[in-house]
Amino acid sequence: MATDYDPIADQYRRAKQQPWRGYLESFSVLELIGDPTGLEALDLACGEGFYTRLLRQRGAARVLGVDLSAGMIELARAQEAMHGLGIAYQVGDAREVPWHGACDLVVAAYLLNYARDRAELQTMYDAIARYLKPGGRFVTVNTNPACDFSTAPSYRRYGFETALSGPARDGAPLTWTFHLPDGSFSLENYCLSTEAHEAAMHAAGLRDIQWHALQVSPEGIAAMPPGAWDVFLAAPPVIMLECRR
């Protein structure tokens, strides 16, 4: 898997501060994870360590963050040097972490949407299954495979836009453009169907598959005018997923 995050690592970190990321995404992800106290946790595609730090701060006994981007890991390690949470970070492929059977919990924010086809997606789920202990859980937030991005509304009001290249099909490139006060940047990932994901999970030996829509936090409801989140919730571009080994 190639990465294009190195030149935009700091911009991506700042994009995490857009209101929807806190009021919907991180609120919903943390609610789904629940209490991680005492767990051995692995954060794949950890970026600059946003969820990695939250897992540790909320009580995980051991957390490793892995990302293919050296620029992202540099930012994560800088945060660790400042706060000393006891988190290890490494540059590496999410499919090649030597934590076989060691994890109670694997988290991956926006990893699976970089699979270009079903074969690559299968290697990701196979790796996740290898890392988990029997009964261990995988939680992710990812591009919504049930969203038809060819007819999706504009999400510009939330600070980003999506653009599908060509017809909606497995492997279709999807461009996300994030707008910041000092400019914009874009990332490309790929669409694969809900059926493709579920088939890969079953083939990897993962079970208890559940998809979850993002929810708006009480703070997000109070901070915005009525109806502010309606477009996002009516055609959600991202979704959460959990399953077990």
Backbone as CSV, one residue per row, in Angstrom:
resi,resn,N_x,N_y,N_z,CA_x,CA_y,CA_z,C_x,C_y,C_z
1,MET,0.847,-1.195,0.000,0.000,0.000,0.000,0.883,1.246,0.000
2,ALA,0.703,2.092,-0.969,1.439,3.347,-1.002,0.757,4.354,-0.087
3,THR,1.522,5.326,0.347,0.945,6.379,1.180,1.278,7.738,0.582
4,ASP,0.323,8.658,0.665,0.589,10.021,0.243,0.358,10.982,1.406
5,TYR,0.475,10.453,2.619,0.226,11.269,3.805,1.447,12.084,4.244
6,ASP,2.638,11.663,3.886,3.822,12.350,4.394,3.798,13.857,4.143
7,PRO,3.519,14.326,2.925,3.564,15.771,2.692,2.392,16.540,3.301
8,ILE,1.347,15.838,3.720,0.173,16.537,4.251,-0.137,16.100,5.690
9,ALA,0.868,15.555,6.384,0.631,15.001,7.722,0.052,16.045,8.674
10,ASP,0.627,17.253,8.683,0.130,18.265,9.624,-1.252,18.764,9.221
11,GLN,-1.504,18.892,7.919,-2.839,19.295,7.475,-3.879,18.268,7.895
12,TYR,-3.550,16.981,7.756,-4.499,15.954,8.142,-4.753,15.988,9.642
13,ARG,-3.713,16.242,10.416,-3.885,16.372,11.862,-4.864,17.488,12.175
14,ARG,-4.731,18.619,11.490,-5.621,19.746,11.752,-7.038,19.491,11.243
15,ALA,-7.168,18.667,10.195,-8.505,18.321,9.709,-9.281,17.523,10.748
16,LYS,-8.563,16.868,11.665,-9.229,16.146,12.748,-9.977,17.099,13.683
17,GLN,-9.713,18.398,13.573,-10.361,19.374,14.434,-11.664,19.902,13.839
18,GLN,-12.017,19.473,12.634,-13.308,19.887,12.092,-14.426,19.382,13.002
19,PRO,-15.476,20.162,13.197,-16.504,19.793,14.185,-17.075,18.392,14.032
20,TRP,-17.305,17.926,12.816,-17.905,16.609,12.649,-17.003,15.504,13.175
21,ARG,-15.675,15.740,13.156,-14.760,14.701,13.627,-14.917,14.466,15.127
22,GLY,-15.189,15.517,15.883,-15.385,15.365,17.317,-16.820,15.054,17.698
23,TYR,-17.764,15.806,17.124,-19.164,15.675,17.523,-19.816,14.384,17.017
24,LEU,-19.320,13.841,15.902,-19.887,12.595,15.376,-18.867,11.458,15.438
25,GLU,-17.747,11.633,14.743,-16.825,10.507,14.582,-16.231,10.009,15.890
26,SER,-15.432,10.841,16.555,-14.735,10.326,17.740,-15.721,9.993,18.863
27,PHE,-16.792,10.781,18.990,-17.812,10.449,19.983,-18.364,9.049,19.736
28,SER,-18.720,8.757,18.485,-19.328,7.465,18.156,-18.331,6.326,18.280
29,VAL,-17.109,6.535,17.828,-16.094,5.483,17.901,-15.804,5.111,19.355
30,LEU,-15.639,6.110,20.203,-15.340,5.827,21.611,-16.515,5.164,22.309
31,GLU,-17.733,5.556,21.945,-18.904,4.887,22.502,-18.929,3.415,22.092
32,LEU,-18.583,3.128,20.849,-18.589,1.754,20.370,-17.474,0.929,21.012
33,ILE,-16.298,1.513,21.165,-15.194,0.794,21.808,-15.545,0.455,23.248
34,GLY,-16.164,1.385,23.943,-16.477,1.164,25.347,-15.253,1.332,26.222
35,ASP,-15.235,0.663,27.351,-14.152,0.793,28.323,-12.984,-0.116,27.935
36,PRO,-11.821,0.458,27.565,-10.681,-0.370,27.179,-9.735,-0.705,28.329
37,THR,-10.153,-0.453,29.561,-9.270,-0.639,30.707,-8.657,-2.038,30.715
38,GLY,-7.333,-2.070,30.794,-6.598,-3.316,30.906,-6.373,-4.065,29.610
39,LEU,-6.851,-3.539,28.478,-6.758,-4.266,27.223,-5.422,-4.051,26.522
40,GLU,-5.005,-5.068,25.773,-3.890,-4.963,24.833,-4.489,-4.495,23.515
41,ALA,-4.095,-3.294,23.063,-4.756,-2.680,21.913,-3.754,-2.324,20.822
42,LEU,-4.191,-2.491,19.599,-3.394,-2.165,18.420,-4.186,-1.178,17.586
43,ASP,-3.560,-0.038,17.249,-4.208,0.991,16.433,-3.536,1.003,15.070
44,LEU,-4.214,0.459,14.065,-3.687,0.391,12.709,-4.063,1.644,11.937
45,ALA,-3.149,2.085,11.048,-3.341,3.359,10.345,-3.591,4.454,11.373
46,CYS,-2.725,4.490,12.379,-2.934,5.354,13.549,-2.754,6.826,13.259
47,GLY,-2.149,7.177,12.107,-1.917,8.580,11.816,-1.032,9.218,12.868
48,GLU,-1.419,10.394,13.331,-0.614,11.087,14.337,-0.996,10.679,15.758
49,GLY,-1.719,9.578,15.881,-1.961,9.000,17.198,-3.207,9.476,17.896
50,PHE,-4.169,10.003,17.162,-5.379,10.554,17.777,-6.092,9.499,18.627
51,TYR,-6.470,8.380,18.024,-7.170,7.344,18.782,-6.218,6.545,19.662
52,THR,-4.979,6.441,19.254,-3.988,5.733,20.071,-3.895,6.358,21.458
53,ARG,-3.801,7.677,21.489,-3.704,8.376,22.772,-4.988,8.220,23.581
54,LEU,-6.130,8.315,22.908,-7.396,8.184,23.632,-7.546,6.791,24.246
55,LEU,-7.115,5.765,23.545,-7.180,4.414,24.103,-6.351,4.306,25.370
56,ARG,-5.144,4.839,25.325,-4.261,4.779,26.483,-4.801,5.632,27.630
57,GLN,-5.274,6.822,27.322,-5.809,7.707,28.357,-7.046,7.122,29.016
58,ARG,-7.787,6.300,28.274,-9.003,5.701,28.816,-8.739,4.360,29.501
59,GLY,-7.469,3.959,29.598,-7.145,2.822,30.442,-6.551,1.597,29.791
60,ALA,-6.340,1.588,28.465,-5.722,0.422,27.834,-4.353,0.166,28.450
61,ALA,-4.046,-1.100,28.713,-2.798,-1.438,29.388,-1.588,-1.252,28.485
62,ARG,-1.747,-1.558,27.230,-0.660,-1.458,26.265,-1.257,-1.097,24.927
63,VAL,-0.641,-0.122,24.255,-1.144,0.306,22.954,0.040,0.491,22.011
64,LEU,-0.077,-0.077,20.824,0.892,0.137,19.757,0.178,0.815,18.602
65,GLY,0.756,1.905,18.100,0.231,2.588,16.932,1.121,2.324,15.731
66,VAL,0.516,1.950,14.619,1.262,1.614,13.404,0.703,2.417,12.237
67,ASP,1.599,3.009,11.460,1.172,3.739,10.271,2.260,3.657,9.217
68,LEU,1.854,3.606,7.960,2.812,3.523,6.863,3.528,4.843,6.627
69,SER,2.953,5.938,7.085,3.516,7.264,6.852,4.518,7.647,7.940
70,ALA,5.764,7.848,7.539,6.779,8.282,8.493,6.459,9.664,9.052
71,GLY,5.839,10.517,8.221,5.470,11.848,8.697,4.430,11.795,9.790
72,MET,3.467,10.920,9.654,2.453,10.761,10.690,3.057,10.211,11.981
73,ILE,3.901,9.216,11.860,4.528,8.637,13.049,5.440,9.652,13.738
74,GLU,6.072,10.505,12.972,6.892,11.567,13.575,6.031,12.483,14.441
75,LEU,4.831,12.854,13.945,3.930,13.677,14.739,3.460,12.935,15.986
76,ALA,3.161,11.647,15.840,2.702,10.853,16.984,3.790,10.750,18.047
77,ARG,5.015,10.515,17.623,6.118,10.395,18.583,6.415,11.729,19.260
78,ALA,6.195,12.830,18.546,6.375,14.148,19.172,5.358,14.339,20.295
79,GLN,4.125,13.906,20.082,3.113,13.977,21.134,3.478,13.071,22.309
80,GLU,4.003,11.897,22.005,4.410,10.985,23.073,5.558,11.580,23.890
81,ALA,6.487,12.259,23.227,7.600,12.892,23.941,7.094,13.988,24.881
82,MET,6.027,14.667,24.494,5.464,15.735,25.324,4.672,15.188,26.508
83,HIS,3.901,14.119,26.275,2.931,13.677,27.279,3.317,12.392,28.004
84,GLY,4.255,11.620,27.469,4.753,10.435,28.150,3.679,9.452,28.575
85,LEU,2.838,9.041,27.614,1.748,8.129,27.942,2.167,6.663,27.941
86,GLY,3.365,6.397,27.470,3.810,5.012,27.410,3.308,4.280,26.177
87,ILE,3.136,5.003,25.069,2.667,4.429,23.811,3.859,4.207,22.890
88,ALA,3.891,3.054,22.230,4.895,2.780,21.211,4.289,3.027,19.836
89,TYR,5.088,3.626,18.954,4.659,3.859,17.578,5.695,3.276,16.635
90,GLN,5.235,2.735,15.505,6.175,2.250,14.515,5.667,2.520,13.112
91,VAL,6.617,2.790,12.218,6.305,2.912,10.797,6.215,1.507,10.234
92,GLY,5.107,1.200,9.566,4.988,-0.129,9.005,3.658,-0.360,8.325
93,ASP,3.598,-1.453,7.597,2.394,-1.881,6.906,1.441,-2.508,7.911
94,ALA,0.188,-2.115,7.870,-0.807,-2.625,8.817,-0.988,-4.133,8.705
95,ARG,-0.570,-4.716,7.599,-0.736,-6.154,7.394,0.449,-6.968,7.890
96,GLU,1.467,-6.303,8.450,2.708,-7.009,8.778,3.208,-6.676,10.186
97,VAL,2.302,-6.538,11.133,2.671,-6.234,12.517,2.898,-7.554,13.272
98,PRO,4.020,-7.709,13.968,4.311,-8.980,14.656,3.614,-9.099,16.012
99,TRP,2.302,-8.969,16.009,1.503,-9.094,17.235,0.502,-10.230,17.098
100,HIS,0.922,-11.345,16.579,0.007,-12.447,16.280,-0.664,-12.962,17.547
101,GLY,-1.992,-12.922,17.542,-2.764,-13.446,18.659,-2.597,-12.697,19.957
102,ALA,-2.137,-11.440,19.898,-1.805,-10.711,21.121,-2.848,-9.698,21.549
103,CYS,-3.821,-9.382,20.692,-4.664,-8.212,20.925,-6.062,-8.560,21.420
104,ASP,-6.479,-7.830,22.438,-7.879,-7.845,22.833,-8.714,-6.971,21.907
105,LEU,-8.071,-5.917,21.384,-8.786,-4.915,20.596,-7.885,-4.404,19.482
106,VAL,-8.396,-4.421,18.264,-7.746,-3.767,17.135,-8.657,-2.645,16.662
107,VAL,-8.088,-1.456,16.535,-8.809,-0.286,16.039,-8.143,0.166,14.741
108,ALA,-8.937,0.572,13.775,-8.365,1.082,12.516,-9.295,2.151,11.956
109,ALA,-8.876,3.389,12.014,-9.662,4.488,11.447,-9.181,4.750,10.024
110,TYR,-10.053,4.492,9.054,-9.781,4.775,7.647,-8.570,4.001,7.118
111,LEU,-8.570,2.718,7.371,-7.584,1.804,6.779,-8.183,1.039,5.602
112,LEU,-9.340,0.424,5.814,-9.900,-0.510,4.841,-10.218,0.148,3.505
113,ASN,-10.485,1.461,3.523,-10.833,2.140,2.276,-9.636,2.357,1.359
114,TYR,-8.450,1.900,1.771,-7.294,1.966,0.882,-7.071,0.662,0.125
115,ALA,-7.890,-0.348,0.359,-7.835,-1.565,-0.450,-8.379,-1.263,-1.837
116,ARG,-7.603,-1.563,-2.853,-8.001,-1.250,-4.228,-8.936,-2.298,-4.817
117,ASP,-8.901,-3.498,-4.257,-9.745,-4.570,-4.780,-10.000,-5.578,-3.666
118,ARG,-10.757,-6.618,-3.991,-11.125,-7.602,-2.977,-9.919,-8.371,-2.448
119,ALA,-8.930,-8.589,-3.286,-7.738,-9.321,-2.838,-6.996,-8.531,-1.767
120,GLU,-6.811,-7.223,-1.977,-6.145,-6.399,-0.972,-6.977,-6.307,0.294
121,LEU,-8.292,-6.200,0.138,-9.162,-6.140,1.308,-9.034,-7.426,2.128
122,GLN,-8.953,-8.560,1.441,-8.816,-9.830,2.154,-7.534,-9.881,2.963
123,THR,-6.426,-9.360,2.406,-5.170,-9.373,3.167,-5.276,-8.527,4.430
124,MET,-6.060,-7.451,4.376,-6.237,-6.617,5.564,-7.025,-7.353,6.636
125,TYR,-8.149,-7.937,6.249,-8.945,-8.666,7.242,-8.206,-9.902,7.760
126,ASP,-7.456,-10.568,6.911,-6.667,-11.717,7.371,-5.665,-11.290,8.441
127,ALA,-5.023,-10.152,8.222,-4.055,-9.658,9.197,-4.735,-9.293,10.509
128,ILE,-5.862,-8.609,10.428,-6.600,-8.227,11.637,-6.975,-9.468,12.438
129,ALA,-7.444,-10.501,11.756,-7.803,-11.745,12.446,-6.576,-12.371,13.118
130,ARG,-5.416,-12.303,12.480,-4.194,-12.862,13.077,-3.815,-12.142,14.361
131,TYR,-4.029,-10.839,14.402,-3.604,-10.057,15.569,-4.489,-10.305,16.787
132,LEU,-5.728,-10.686,16.561,-6.689,-10.783,17.661,-6.585,-12.108,18.406
133,LYS,-6.741,-12.022,19.711,-6.941,-13.217,20.516,-8.319,-13.800,20.195
134,PRO,-8.547,-15.084,20.458,-9.910,-15.600,20.328,-10.876,-14.774,21.175
135,GLY,-11.940,-14.309,20.555,-12.893,-13.437,21.234,-12.528,-11.971,21.166
136,GLY,-11.333,-11.653,20.672,-10.923,-10.258,20.549,-11.759,-9.521,19.522
137,ARG,-11.789,-8.192,19.644,-12.726,-7.392,18.858,-12.003,-6.420,17.947
138,PHE,-12.548,-6.231,16.752,-12.080,-5.244,15.790,-13.126,-4.154,15.664
139,VAL,-12.691,-2.888,15.773,-13.575,-1.734,15.631,-12.944,-0.774,14.628
140,THR,-13.733,-0.333,13.665,-13.213,0.599,12.670,-14.248,1.653,12.328
141,VAL,-13.769,2.805,11.884,-14.598,3.795,11.198,-14.000,3.923,9.814
142,ASN,-14.848,3.928,8.807,-14.372,3.754,7.443,-15.336,4.418,6.467
143,THR,-14.879,4.650,5.245,-15.790,5.081,4.198,-16.983,4.128,4.141
144,ASN,-18.162,4.667,4.020,-19.386,3.873,4.054,-19.585,3.125,2.733
145,PRO,-19.465,1.799,2.719,-19.623,1.074,1.452,-21.051,1.078,0.935
146,ALA,-22.004,1.440,1.767,-23.402,1.494,1.334,-23.788,2.861,0.769
147,CYS,-22.886,3.823,0.834,-23.173,5.163,0.310,-22.890,5.202,-1.190
148,ASP,-23.850,5.634,-1.975,-23.649,5.816,-3.410,-23.067,7.215,-3.635
149,PHE,-21.747,7.272,-3.749,-21.088,8.572,-3.864,-21.340,9.233,-5.212
150,SER,-21.886,8.497,-6.167,-22.220,9.117,-7.453,-23.437,10.030,-7.331
151,THR,-24.253,9.813,-6.311,-25.443,10.646,-6.099,-25.433,11.331,-4.730
152,ALA,-24.328,11.217,-4.004,-24.260,11.781,-2.655,-24.352,13.308,-2.696
153,PRO,-24.894,13.921,-1.650,-24.978,15.383,-1.601,-23.605,16.007,-1.349
154,SER,-23.540,17.306,-1.420,-22.318,18.014,-1.057,-22.172,18.032,0.469
155,TYR,-20.972,17.711,0.922,-20.660,17.769,2.352,-19.807,19.003,2.681
156,ARG,-19.812,19.967,1.766,-18.944,21.141,1.924,-19.215,21.871,3.232
157,ARG,-20.452,21.886,3.704,-20.792,22.588,4.943,-20.067,21.992,6.146
158,TYR,-19.602,20.734,6.027,-18.897,20.082,7.134,-17.377,20.181,6.997
159,GLY,-16.926,20.801,5.905,-15.498,21.021,5.745,-14.812,20.079,4.783
160,PHE,-15.591,19.264,4.059,-14.973,18.357,3.091,-15.942,18.104,1.944
161,GLU,-15.412,17.543,0.865,-16.217,17.140,-0.283,-15.725,15.792,-0.789
162,THR,-16.610,15.054,-1.449,-16.241,13.778,-2.056,-16.508,13.832,-3.544
163,ALA,-15.706,13.073,-4.312,-15.890,13.016,-5.763,-15.521,11.622,-6.235
164,LEU,-16.463,10.951,-6.862,-16.247,9.604,-7.371,-15.749,9.680,-8.812
165,SER,-14.696,8.907,-9.113,-14.158,8.868,-10.473,-14.822,7.724,-11.236
166,GLY,-15.673,8.053,-12.193,-16.327,7.027,-12.982,-17.543,6.462,-12.287
167,PRO,-18.060,5.352,-12.797,-19.286,4.768,-12.236,-19.041,4.140,-10.873
168,ALA,-20.107,4.020,-10.089,-20.018,3.381,-8.783,-19.819,1.877,-8.990
169,ARG,-18.681,1.358,-8.579,-18.348,-0.053,-8.747,-17.237,-0.396,-7.770
170,ASP,-17.017,-1.677,-7.534,-15.907,-2.088,-6.686,-14.585,-1.599,-7.273
171,GLY,-13.794,-0.935,-6.432,-12.502,-0.421,-6.856,-12.535,0.985,-7.426
172,ALA,-13.696,1.592,-7.501,-13.782,2.950,-8.044,-13.027,3.925,-7.146
173,PRO,-12.143,4.770,-7.694,-11.432,5.762,-6.889,-12.385,6.839,-6.368
174,LEU,-12.202,7.177,-5.099,-13.011,8.196,-4.442,-12.079,9.238,-3.848
175,THR,-12.236,10.481,-4.248,-11.392,11.566,-3.759,-12.107,12.337,-2.656
176,TRP,-11.408,12.503,-1.542,-11.876,13.328,-0.428,-11.034,14.602,-0.419
177,THR,-11.693,15.750,-0.442,-10.997,17.035,-0.354,-11.413,17.719,0.939
178,PHE,-10.427,18.012,1.784,-10.663,18.663,3.068,-10.276,20.136,2.952
179,HIS,-11.151,21.002,3.440,-10.941,22.442,3.348,-10.557,22.988,4.723
180,LEU,-9.394,23.611,4.783,-8.885,24.223,6.004,-8.771,25.728,5.788
181,PRO,-8.651,26.509,6.854,-8.560,27.959,6.692,-7.404,28.412,5.801
182,ASP,-6.306,27.628,5.783,-5.152,28.027,4.992,-5.030,27.251,3.681
183,GLY,-6.073,26.573,3.269,-6.029,25.841,2.005,-6.694,24.484,2.103
184,SER,-6.620,23.748,1.013,-7.268,22.445,0.935,-6.255,21.370,0.573
185,PHE,-6.603,20.112,0.866,-5.792,18.984,0.431,-6.717,17.828,0.124
186,SER,-6.247,16.907,-0.700,-7.083,15.794,-1.144,-6.398,14.458,-0.911
187,LEU,-7.221,13.428,-0.708,-6.782,12.053,-0.560,-7.643,11.172,-1.446
188,GLU,-7.059,10.107,-1.953,-7.818,9.165,-2.768,-7.918,7.823,-2.067
189,ASN,-9.115,7.286,-1.982,-9.266,5.896,-1.571,-10.233,5.209,-2.521
190,TYR,-10.730,4.031,-2.136,-11.418,3.190,-3.114,-12.706,2.612,-2.529
191,CYS,-13.689,2.434,-3.382,-14.983,1.918,-2.958,-15.025,0.398,-3.122
192,LEU,-15.435,-0.292,-2.085,-15.732,-1.717,-2.152,-17.049,-1.939,-1.427
193,SER,-17.860,-2.841,-1.921,-19.222,-3.004,-1.449,-19.292,-3.592,-0.044
194,THR,-20.463,-3.426,0.563,-20.728,-4.070,1.851,-20.546,-5.579,1.737
195,GLU,-21.024,-6.146,0.652,-20.888,-7.586,0.443,-19.431,-8.004,0.370
196,ALA,-18.594,-7.192,-0.275,-17.160,-7.507,-0.360,-16.526,-7.525,1.026
197,HIS,-16.888,-6.562,1.863,-16.357,-6.521,3.228,-16.801,-7.738,4.029
198,GLU,-18.078,-8.037,3.971,-18.585,-9.138,4.796,-18.036,-10.481,4.321
199,ALA,-17.867,-10.654,3.018,-17.279,-11.893,2.508,-15.832,-12.035,2.986
200,ALA,-15.088,-10.931,2.982,-13.696,-10.979,3.436,-13.609,-11.263,4.925
201,MET,-14.509,-10.683,5.710,-14.511,-10.953,7.150,-14.796,-12.423,7.428
202,HIS,-15.792,-12.966,6.766,-16.127,-14.375,6.968,-14.953,-15.267,6.569
203,ALA,-14.304,-14.956,5.450,-13.172,-15.757,4.986,-12.000,-15.697,5.960
204,ALA,-11.868,-14.582,6.670,-10.788,-14.414,7.644,-11.110,-15.047,8.990
205,GLY,-12.326,-15.552,9.151,-12.720,-16.151,10.415,-13.246,-15.158,11.425
206,LEU,-13.688,-13.998,10.954,-14.266,-12.986,11.833,-15.782,-13.155,11.856
207,ARG,-16.393,-12.855,13.002,-17.818,-13.148,13.196,-18.487,-11.993,13.942
208,ASP,-19.753,-12.168,14.238,-20.538,-11.160,14.964,-20.403,-9.786,14.310
209,ILE,-20.577,-9.754,13.016,-20.385,-8.520,12.243,-21.565,-7.575,12.462
210,GLN,-21.244,-6.333,12.822,-22.289,-5.333,13.012,-21.822,-3.992,12.443
211,TRP,-22.697,-3.366,11.670,-22.455,-2.017,11.150,-23.207,-1.022,12.022
212,HIS,-22.585,0.132,12.281,-23.187,1.140,13.156,-23.083,2.520,12.521
213,ALA,-24.178,3.234,12.465,-24.165,4.619,12.002,-23.549,5.525,13.063
214,LEU,-22.942,6.621,12.612,-22.449,7.623,13.553,-23.630,8.320,14.218
215,GLN,-23.411,8.709,15.470,-24.405,9.455,16.232,-23.833,10.828,16.594
216,VAL,-24.701,11.792,16.762,-24.264,13.131,17.171,-24.222,13.182,18.690
217,SER,-23.122,13.695,19.219,-22.991,13.815,20.662,-23.931,14.890,21.200
218,PRO,-24.258,14.843,22.487,-25.072,15.928,23.064,-24.441,17.296,22.842
219,GLU,-23.104,17.360,22.926,-22.420,18.641,22.696,-22.601,19.098,21.250
220,GLY,-22.597,18.140,20.317,-22.778,18.480,18.909,-24.170,18.974,18.600
221,ILE,-25.154,18.464,19.311,-26.531,18.949,19.149,-26.655,20.362,19.698
222,ALA,-26.064,20.597,20.875,-26.172,21.907,21.514,-25.390,22.989,20.770
223,ALA,-24.275,22.595,20.124,-23.382,23.586,19.524,-23.855,24.095,18.176
224,MET,-24.767,23.363,17.525,-25.149,23.703,16.164,-26.644,23.988,16.078
225,PRO,-27.073,24.757,15.074,-28.510,25.039,14.920,-29.273,23.789,14.517
226,PRO,-30.577,23.757,14.748,-31.380,22.592,14.362,-31.198,22.255,12.884
227,GLY,-31.057,20.974,12.605,-30.909,20.518,11.229,-29.502,20.574,10.687
228,ALA,-28.544,21.038,11.477,-27.185,21.220,10.971,-26.548,19.916,10.509
229,TRP,-26.921,18.814,11.141,-26.297,17.530,10.822,-27.150,16.689,9.881
230,ASP,-28.268,17.197,9.402,-29.229,16.381,8.659,-28.642,15.798,7.374
231,VAL,-27.890,16.584,6.628,-27.333,16.099,5.359,-26.372,14.945,5.603
232,PHE,-25.509,15.106,6.592,-24.542,14.065,6.929,-25.249,12.780,7.344
233,LEU,-26.247,12.897,8.202,-26.925,11.720,8.728,-27.828,11.051,7.693
234,ALA,-28.363,11.826,6.737,-29.241,11.263,5.721,-28.466,10.460,4.676
235,ALA,-27.238,10.859,4.403,-26.388,10.158,3.430,-24.996,10.031,4.036
236,PRO,-24.848,9.198,5.069,-23.585,9.159,5.815,-22.421,8.670,4.963
237,PRO,-21.377,9.483,4.815,-20.232,9.069,4.006,-19.283,8.126,4.738
238,VAL,-19.408,8.058,6.044,-18.589,7.134,6.835,-19.495,6.316,7.753
239,ILE,-18.984,5.165,8.176,-19.762,4.261,9.015,-18.804,3.507,9.919
240,MET,-19.316,2.963,11.001,-18.505,2.147,11.900,-18.840,0.676,11.704
241,LEU,-17.882,-0.152,12.064,-18.021,-1.594,11.930,-17.332,-2.262,13.098
242,GLU,-17.931,-3.321,13.630,-17.269,-4.140,14.634,-17.488,-5.607,14.315
243,CYS,-16.522,-6.436,14.729,-16.639,-7.884,14.606,-15.664,-8.512,15.583
244,ARG,-15.738,-9.817,15.705,-14.878,-10.550,16.643,-14.197,-11.709,15.924
245,ARG,-13.077,-12.104,16.517,-12.434,-13.314,16.018,-13.093,-14.528,16.657
